[in-house]
């Protein structure tokens, strides 16, 4: 039963990672690309690691997978924010059809 749940989580994670990579290729500017890739890859990779935890069980590999999920959930959004903020400070322009620029409003 745990193996089946693990495979389901892994399949969901791979699909989220695929859509994150697709957004990385398809979206027009760095800010949209960061949004797509970080949201999808965080959820997708966390889902893959949770699937590994269910598949392996309460083994050292399972605990390492849970620690990686915790690390990924804490660091990926912060790194995306830092990248977006530094790109904005360096003058990387938004897409022409962008509606709002919250970083510009903060100045």
N, C-alpha and C positions, 0 to 999 in steps of 0.2 A: 504494500500500500504506500509506504513512504517513497519507494522508487518511482511510483506513478506520479505522486505529487511533485517529486523532484523534477521529473521530466516535463511536467506541465509548466512549472515555474521556469525551467530552462527554455522551453519553447516560447513562452511569453517574453522572456528577457531577450531572446534573439530577435524576435519581431520588433520590440521596442528599439533595440540597437540598430536594426535595419532602417527603421523610420527616422531615427536620429541621424544616421549617415545620409539618408536621402535628403533630409532637411539641410544638412551641411552643404550638399551639392546644389540644391535648388534655390535656396533663399538668396536675396539680392545683396545684403550687406553683412558686415561682421556682427552687428548686434542681433539681427534675426538669426544668423547662423549659430551664434553662441547660445541663444535662447533655446533653439531647437536641439542642438547637440547635447547641451548639459542636462536639460530636463529629461530627454529620452534616454541618454546614455546612463544617467544616474539611476533611473528607474529600471532600465534594462539590465545593466550590470549587477545591480543589487538583486534583481529577480534571479539572474543566473546564479549568483552566489548563494541565495536562499535555496534554490533548487539543489545546489551542491550540498548544502547543509542537510536538507531532507534526504538526499541520496546517501550520503556518508553516515549520517546519524551523529551521535554524541562521541565523535572521535576527535583527535587533534586537528584533522583536516576540516571537520565541521565547525569547530570553534574558531579556526583561523578564517574560515569563510564569513562567519558572523562578525569577527573583528574587522575584516575588510569592508563589509557592508557599513559598519559604523563609521569607519574612516572615510569611505567614499561619500556617504551622506553628509558628513560634516565638512569635507574639504572641497568637493566639486562645485557647489554653488558659490562658495567664497572665492574660489579661483576664477570662476566665470565673471563674478562682479569685478574683481581686480582687473581682469583683461579688458572688460568693457569700459571701465573707468579710465584706465590708462590709454586705451584707444581714443576715447573722447578727448582726453587732455592733450593727446598728440595731434588732434585735429582731423581724425578720420571722420569723413562726412557720413551722415545718415542717408538712407535711400531717399530718392526724390519724393516718393509718395508717403513717407512717414508722417504720422499725424502729430505726435508730440515728442518733445525732447526734455525729459525730466532733469537730466544733468545740466542743460542750459538754463533751466529755471532756477537751479540752485545757486548759480553764480551771482 
